Amino acid sequence: MTAATTRRYGGPEAIALETMPVPRPAPGEVLVRIHASAVTTGDWRLRGAAYPKGLRFVGRLATGLFRPRHVVPGVTFSGIVVATGEGTARFAVGEPVFGALNRGGHAEYIAVPETAAIAAKPLSLTHAQAAALPFGAATADHFLRHLGQVQPGERVLITGASGAVGHAGIQIARALGAHVTALTSPGNVDFVRDLGADEVIDYTRQDVAQAGARFDAVFDTIGHLDFGRARGLLRRGGRYLTNEGGWREGRQMLVPWRRHGHAVRFGISEPDSVQLTRLAELAEAGKLAPVIERSFPLEQIARAHEAVETRRRRGVIALDMRPSEAQPVPAAA
């Protein structure tokens, strides 16, 4: 099979294509022929060791001090089960699935434990859209539903609203019954409004920090609005949520902001099969549909990384493997 590899930290040029053996599914694993994956902010950070300020050393300890620990990157996938290991029971050969693993998604095949973050693919979504769920939608769901505990009728502000996490966040917040205000650039105003945002703020025309305390939750998806500025936007008991947190936010989480009951919450989103199944149900109900801005073939994965690094996009950057259904399935190595 063809796989993307990163054997050193660096820019997009650090990614190479190699021919590797097709994995053999171990007991309890399924072999998935990948149709699509996503190139995410997480993939960019892992490839370039581009961790948030204050977390760079810790990040390298976790993912490889001198070089990436996992040679084949890619944390999401969507495809078809083509083989199963001994003792598997959840999925059958021929079943479309999607999921996430901490490596291996940027290849034509992946062996996945059936106890991992893997679920039946929503039939209403393309493979590219399904591959987008375990990053953007799962992150938004983790912050808004779990950490933010957003309730029906609450008012939520989402920054970076057109990005992979932000555009999913608009849809998930609406599904939770919230009133959503999206902060975005002028070129994306109509885009986020069409996704369901109740209000849209063009950050080039209005300083959102002057909007006053009217939000129950502020979800900063791109590091645009730190807690110092967001506090003035929060109602009593409001929550500041960020997936760009570092040591500063860690310290702020420990401080009881008793005057107005504000809370700072951030953490790492690690999807599991239960969460992915819930997101699939939202998709089937027509409440969640990831937007694919561009799709690249695996051979152009470096260009996909370049697109992600701009931090300016509408939705998700996808990798489209699309192995031909007419081709025989290669024997597992």
Salt bridges, closest charged atoms under 4 A:
GLU18 OE2 - ARG7 NE 2.88
ASP43 OD2 - HIS106 NE2 3.79
ASP141 OD1 - ARG145 NE 3.34
ASP141 OD2 - ARG278 NH2 2.80
GLU154 OE1 - ARG239 NH2 2.70
ASP190 OD1 - ARG193 NH1 3.53
ASP198 OD1 - ARG174 NH1 3.70
GLU199 OE2 - ARG155 NH2 2.72
GLU199 OE2 - HIS179 NE2 3.48
GLU199 OE1 - ARG214 NH1 3.63
ASP202 OD2 - ARG205 NE 3.75
ASP207 OD1 - ARG229 NH2 2.96
ASP216 OD2 - ARG235 NH1 3.21
ASP226 OD2 - ARG248 NH1 3.72
GLU244 OE1 - ARG45 NH2 2.78
GLU244 OE2 - ARG311 NH2 3.14
GLU249 OE2 - ARG248 NH2 3.06
GLU309 OE2 - ARG47 NH2 2.49
ASP320 OD2 - ARG322 NE 2.67
GLU325 OE1 - ARG33 NH2 3.21
GLU325 OE2 - HIS35 NE2 3.38
